[in-house]
Each structure stands twice: as structure tokens, then as C-alpha cells.
Amino acid sequence: MSPSTLTSALYSVIENAALLVVVPLLAATLIGFGIGLFQAATQLQEQTLPQSMKMFVVSLILIVFGGSLSAPLFATTQSLFNTFYLYGGH
């Protein structure tokens, strides 16, 4: 197996893992910014409000969209395991 094929397979796994993480991370960032803006406008000094809301939103996103977000990563992993014998050094 050539190094370029292995590199391509690893790149595919990393790309799919990044796509799985981007949606919840973006949602948590936007929620944190919105709550921070609200706290600055109202001078509310509650420390746990942004963290609890971020945890709730990320959990909700993963529950609702977790299957569709993780499907490409599972498919790539399944493909790698099905062709694992090709990646030998001989």
C-alpha cells in the first residue's frame, strides 16, 4: 500500500471527525456570545448560566442530529476496517 493511499484515508477520517465537531462547537460559541451579550446588557453576574446553556444546546444538537453528523465518520471507519488487510507493509 502506498503512503499516499494511507494519507488519503487518514485525511478522510480527520475531515469527517472535524465535521462532526464543527456544528456543536459553532452552536456553543454562538450561544455563549449571545448570553455574554445579554449578561453585559443586564449586568447579570451569573457564572453558571452560559455553561449550562451551552451544555444543553450541545446535548440537544447531538441528540437530534448526532446520527446524521456521525454517519460519514462511521462509513469511513467501516471502509477502513473492511480494507484493513490492504494497508499491510508487504
C-alpha positions in Angstrom: 0.0 0.0 0.0 1.4 3.4 -1.0 1.9 6.1 1.6 -0.4 8.4 -0.4 -3.3 6.0 -0.1 -2.8 5.7 3.6 -2.5 9.5 3.9 -5.7 9.9 1.9 -7.6 7.5 4.2 -6.3 9.3 7.4 -7.2 12.7 5.9 -10.7 11.4 5.2 -11.1 10.3 8.9 -9.8 13.6 10.2 -12.1 15.5 7.9 -15.2 13.6 8.9 -14.3 13.9 12.6 -13.9 17.7 12.2 -17.3 17.9 10.5 -18.8 16.0 13.5 -17.4 18.6 15.9 -18.0 21.8 14.0 -21.8 22.0 14.4 -21.9 21.7 18.2 -18.8 23.9 18.6 -20.3 26.6 16.4 -23.6 26.4 18.3 -21.9 26.6 21.7 -19.9 29.6 20.5 -23.0 31.5 19.3 -24.9 30.7 22.5 -22.0 31.8 24.6 -21.7 35.0 22.7 -25.4 35.7 22.9 -25.6 35.0 26.6 -22.5 37.0 27.3 -24.0 40.0 25.4 -27.2 39.6 27.4 -25.3 39.4 30.7 -23.3 42.5 29.7 -26.5 44.4 28.9 -28.3 43.4 32.0 -25.3 43.4 34.3 -26.2 39.9 35.4 -23.2 38.2 37.0 -24.3 34.6 37.0 -21.3 32.3 36.1 -23.2 29.1 35.5 -25.7 30.4 33.1 -23.6 30.4 29.9 -22.1 27.0 30.7 -25.4 25.3 31.5 -27.0 26.7 28.3 -24.0 25.6 26.2 -24.2 22.1 27.6 -28.0 22.0 27.0 -27.7 23.2 23.4 -24.7 20.9 22.5 -26.6 17.9 24.1 -29.7 18.8 22.2 -27.8 19.1 18.9 -26.1 15.7 19.4 -29.3 14.0 20.4 -31.2 15.4 17.4 -28.5 15.4 14.7 -26.0 13.0 16.1 -26.8 10.2 13.8 -26.6 12.3 10.6 -23.4 14.1 11.8 -21.6 10.9 12.7 -22.8 8.8 9.7 -19.9 9.9 7.4 -17.3 9.1 10.1 -18.8 5.7 10.7 -18.9 5.0 6.9 -15.3 5.9 6.5 -14.2 3.9 9.6 -16.2 0.9 8.2 -14.5 1.2 4.9 -11.1 1.4 6.5 -11.7 -1.7 8.5 -13.1 -3.6 5.5 -9.9 -2.8 3.6 -7.5 -3.1 6.5 -5.7 -6.0 5.0 -4.6 -3.8 2.1 -2.7 -1.5 4.4 0.0 -4.1 5.3 3.6 -3.4 4.7 4.2 -6.4 2.4 
